[in-house]
Amino acid sequence: MKKRKPSSSRNRLRAGSKNKPKKTRTQSLNVRVNSKKSVSVRRKIFLIRFLKWGVITAILCVILLGVYRGVDRFLFESPKFSLTNINYQTDGALPEARVLKNSGIVIGDNILRINIKDARERILSELPMIQDAEIIRKMPGSLSINISERTPIAWLSGPEILENNFRILGGLLLDESGTAFKAEEPVMRFENYPVIISSEFSDVTPGKKLSSLAVQRGLDIALEFSEYFSNSPVLLRTLHSKNDFSIIGYLNTGAEITFGFDDIPRQISDLKLLLAEATRRGRVLAEANVMVKKNTPVKFANNFVSDSVAPRAVPVTRRTAPNPQETEKKLKFFKKIKKPVQIPKALPVDSELEGHD
């Protein structure tokens, strides 16, 4: 049996693998010679690099500073951006000069240097009669200031204040939210507003918000009354809070009205019906308790005064002053004839009175 000869290719591979030289591992050692010369060379190289980067950094800083200074001078020192025009608008009577004085805004200032937020906060803090202020910057040199003033509803006074000092310049007014602020000129536009008499008056400063229930209900009554009697000569003059559940109001006709803290629109509506019914009967309403929904307790005065003319004080003279002797004679006369005295009865407020409103 003949043996197979190995192939020539296999033999060549084996021969090639034997003839390849073996790889040898080499190791390198980095040795730094700390001689004086080498140390000085390294220091010079480090110093040169440091100086190079320092010069580059300095040049960049100079360039940035120059750019910043140029932009700052162009924007904040250029007369092109000086404030030259202010468009002032208000829904009240507050003068522009006073608002600008409290805001710190001056004509001629650079418009970009004016801090809009700080100016607005100064206006609201120093002028409590302003409810909101809007300041808009309009390039290159204009500002728009829009002022929303508080709308007063009633005056605020204390029990110890005389009635003549209720409605004066510098007196306290209240808006719908209960925020107090001083009355500004002209005061005559506020003379028909009711006065809420509260014990909190001594502790109130302009800008303070009153949150007591009595004051809030008094404001609600004043607001509803102004809406129901907008075209009527009947005015609500004062509101006194004497307890925790009712408020006594006095009209310009002399009537005394007791209001409750709840369902105020219904009470004002009932009061309007009562006044209309009193006018229809030729009587003058003296007292009414509109807290009661049905069978409202009312009292009428004996004399009739038209609701188109408010009662005025009659000067006391010798002719108009009552004579005590005559008064005593009249009382004795009525006792002799035993004339019955009319007692005011409750007047129900129902739908029958709506036609007389």
C-alpha positions, 0 to 999 in steps of 0.5 A: 500500500503506497503512502500519500505524499503531503501536498506541497502547499502544506509543506510550504506553510509549515516551512514559512512558519518556522522561518518567521522571526519571533517578535521581541518586546521592547521597553522604553524608559523616559529619563529626565535629566534634572541638570541646571541647563535642562531646568532652565530650558524648561522654565524658558519654554513655560515662560514663553508659553505663559507670556504668549497666552497672557498677551492673547488674553489681554488683547481679547479683553481689550477688544471686548472692553472696547466693544462694550464701551462702544455699544454702551456709548452708542446706546446709553449716551447717544442723544438719539435715545433721550426721552423726549415724549411722554404719552400720558393717559388716565381715566380719572383726574390725576395730573401728569406732573404728579405721576412723573414726580413720584415715578422718578421719570425725567424728560431727557433721561436715557430711555434705556436706563429707565427701570420700568418695573421700579417706576411702576412700583413707586407709582403704586406705592406712593399714589394709593388712588391708582389701581394699576399703572402701565408703562411702555417703552417706545423706541427711540425716545418715547414712553406711554403711561396708562393710569387706572385710578380707583373708583370711589364708592363711599367715604370713610369716617369715624364715630368721633368725627363731626358730620361737617368733616365727612366730605373734605379734601384729604378725607378717606375714600373707599373703592369696591375692594375696600382700599382707602385713599385720600380724596383729591381735587375736585372734591365736589364730584364725591359729595353725594357718596355715602359715608361709612362710619366705622371704628376702624377709621383711626387705624386706617392709612392710605393704601390700606385695605379694610377687610371687616365684614361690616365695611364690606357689606356697607360697600355692597349696600352703597354700590347696589343703592347707586345702581337702583337709584341712579336716576333718582334724587334719593341719596344714601347719606350715611351708614352706621354699623352698630352690631354684627348683623345689621347696618343703619342707613340714613337717606337724604329724605331723613328716613332711617333704614335698617339693612342686613348683611345678606341678600342686599339686592333684594333689600334695596329693591324692597326699599325702592318699592317702599319709597314709591308706595309712600310717594303714591300715598302722599306720605314720607317714609320715616323708618323701615327694616328691609331685613324682613322679607315679608311684612316689612316694618315701616313708619311714615312721617305725618307731613309730606315732602316730595321725593324730588326735593330733599328736606332742608333745615328751617332757620329758627326765628321768633316766628318759627320757634315753637311756643311751649304754652301753645304746645301744652294747650294742643296736647290738652285739647287732643286729650279732651276730644280723645282723638285716636293716635295712628300707629304705623303698621307693617307694609307688605312688599308684594307684586302689587307695588311693582306697578307704582315703581 
